[in-house]
Amino acid sequence: MGTEQKATNIVWHQATVSKSEREQINGHRGATLWLTGLSGSGKSTIANILEKMLWERGVRSYVLDGDNVRHGLNKDLGFSDQDRNENIRRIGEVAKLFTEAGVMTVTAFISPFRQDRDRVREIMNDGDFIEIYVKCDLDECEKRDPKGLYKKARSGEIKEFTGISSPYEEPERAEIVLENTAKTAEQSADEILAYLESNGYLA
Amino acid sequence: MGTEQKATNIVWHQATVSKSEREQINGHRGATLWLTGLSGSGKSTIANILEKMLWERGVRSYVLDGDNVRHGLNKDLGFSDQDRNENIRRIGEVAKLFTEAGVMTVTAFISPFRQDRDRVREIMNDGDFIEIYVKCDLDECEKRDPKGLYKKARSGEIKEFTGISSPYEEPERAEIVLENTAKTAEQSADEILAYLESNGYLA
């Protein structure tokens, strides 16, 4: 019995479902679409439109954003430099798990520091990390100010606000740059979808 | 343009894919199957067999275990009481995200403390958290000792090892209790599958 059980265990362990098996059945790759950009640049809106588009094509996708991460997994983190790094590190690790599970994962966080984003790229397999710079002029973001955060940053109520009192480090090797100042979020989501199609991520 | 764009955003935000929409299309519910039990009780083996069974039925599933969590998301955590609590808290939050994404999520961690497991239950929606006690006599676990950990715990090389020098708090309201001492892991996985079927988790 001992030997038989052991042998059975080995067979089953080998049989664990791999990423490539999931991808074959799903008909699309698992990957992380990492949106980065200023507050108000349109990351969350684009992410949600993109998720809907992917959904309509039968692609398994999921959006990680402030709504489902900041009050849950990362609720113990504040806004110190160390906590911001840890915030992005954890999001990167969770995105990796979703990616391994075969999901087209979309993240929508300012993630202003190049080093933090590069660290996430490094833990992923080649091609699994797609950095998408949602480029939008600060003036335009501040004019939109959907959450009234720029106003608070200007008045000093919020300290170290990206673009105002804390730097945003533009990506140097983003796979996609969305010139989102004068575009609708739908157009930007279309661009991402086109990238996924022409690079073999979708069937 | 400003008004039109806003209106478009509202429509799209409403259109974000909900858990119940995912479940309808997937043909099964998203939930967390939380395996708890001593080291060597069979949690990982059962989890892997179960994943394979679910996979063969077209169920979207994913296993969270030491292999993909301890060296990634939770690599900053040690084995102090505080770190153990945080370890389980984070795993619970990630399991919740996977569950919201419509995935049948299987976790395989000793998770010896009742309070930690109850906290995970509390953050989940009713019915989304299924606690599964993989019950196995300490003697049997120690005899199996697949990773040689009991030996190290007995020699004092590992401190605060569950069952030897640190308590295991048995679940008081587990949805499933698997009497795994004398059973094969296949039989235990079958029992979980039967529970999912008879409780409406699978189509």
Boltz contact constraints between the chains, C-beta under 6 A:
constraints:
  - contact:
      token1: [A, 9]
      token2: [B, 45]
      max_distance: 6.0
  - contact:
      token1: [A, 12]
      token2: [B, 48]
      max_distance: 6.0
  - contact:
      token1: [A, 12]
      token2: [B, 49]
      max_distance: 6.0
  - contact:
      token1: [A, 13]
      token2: [B, 48]
      max_distance: 6.0
  - contact:
      token1: [A, 15]
      token2: [B, 52]
      max_distance: 6.0
  - contact:
      token1: [A, 16]
      token2: [B, 48]
      max_distance: 6.0
  - contact:
      token1: [A, 17]
      token2: [B, 51]
      max_distance: 6.0
  - contact:
      token1: [A, 17]
      token2: [B, 55]
      max_distance: 6.0
  - contact:
      token1: [A, 45]
      token2: [B, 9]
      max_distance: 6.0
  - contact:
      token1: [A, 48]
      token2: [B, 12]
      max_distance: 6.0
  - contact:
      token1: [A, 48]
      token2: [B, 13]
      max_distance: 6.0
  - contact:
      token1: [A, 48]
      token2: [B, 16]
      max_distance: 6.0
  - contact:
      token1: [A, 49]
      token2: [B, 12]
      max_distance: 6.0
  - contact:
      token1: [A, 51]
      token2: [B, 17]
      max_distance: 6.0
  - contact:
      token1: [A, 52]
      token2: [B, 15]
      max_distance: 6.0
  - contact:
      token1: [A, 55]
      token2: [B, 17]
      max_distance: 6.0
  - contact:
      token1: [A, 62]
      token2: [B, 101]
      max_distance: 6.0
  - contact:
      token1: [A, 72]
      token2: [B, 93]
      max_distance: 6.0
  - contact:
      token1: [A, 73]
      token2: [B, 93]
      max_distance: 6.0
  - contact:
      token1: [A, 93]
      token2: [B, 72]
      max_distance: 6.0
  - contact:
      token1: [A, 93]
      token2: [B, 73]
      max_distance: 6.0
  - contact:
      token1: [A, 94]
      token2: [B, 94]
      max_distance: 6.0
  - contact:
      token1: [A, 101]
      token2: [B, 62]
      max_distance: 6.0
